Every structure is written in structure tokens, then in C-alpha cells.
Amino acid sequence: MGKRIPIIPYREDLIAKARWLRKNSTPGEIELWKAIKNRQLLGYKFRRQHPIHRFIVDFYCKEIKLAIEIDGRSHDFKIEADKERQYIIEQFGVSFLRFSESDAKNCTESVFLEIEKWVVEHT
């Protein structure tokens, strides 16, 4: 039997919000999800709108502790809050990759290849 990966704690009240976010994904999130779901990225399982601690990340792979964030225009006004949020989540050993909404939507293959490159270099 393989080594169990510890679950990072999260607030239970985030489950309903994560479900809502999944149903109301941005176009960039939808395109990237099509590319990485069903273990299409080197066999790794990604979850979308996944709760971690008191936050929700756009995509998360538990096996390699990788969070992927798609930053739309709303993130332009909360750069400091995003930095703090990322710092807190990184304390759980999670690595982050960030992409713009535009790149995720219009350059999905390039984003996929960049994620794949990161995974190969860090696993």
C-alpha cells in the first residue's frame, strides 16, 4: 500500500462556496479544467475549487501539493491579499503556479505545457 498523503485542513463552510465556484467557473478555468481533468497531466489527479485552510484554490493536486490559480481582472485590485493568502497556503508545503485568465482561456496548450514542465522538474 502506498504512502498516505496528509489532508490539509479546511473550513467546512467552504464546501458550499467551492461547489458554487465550480458551477460558475470563468472561461479560462473551464478551458484549463478540460486539459487537466481525468489525470490528463502526467497521470496526476487535479481537483477544482479545492478548499485549503480558510481559502479556496482554483486547482489542486494533492499528490504533488501543487495549487494553480487563474487570476482574472479582479485580482488586479487585491495583489497584497493574494500574496498573503499564497504565503499562508505555502506554509502547508503547497507550491503555486499562477496564470492570467486570458492565457488560460486563449493559450491553454501553452499553460498546460508550462504546468507539465513544472511537474517534471519538481517531482
Helices and strands as residue ranges (DSSP letters): H 14-23, H 27-36, E 47-52, E 55-61, E 66-71, G 73-77, H 79-90, E 95-100, H 101-106, H 108-122
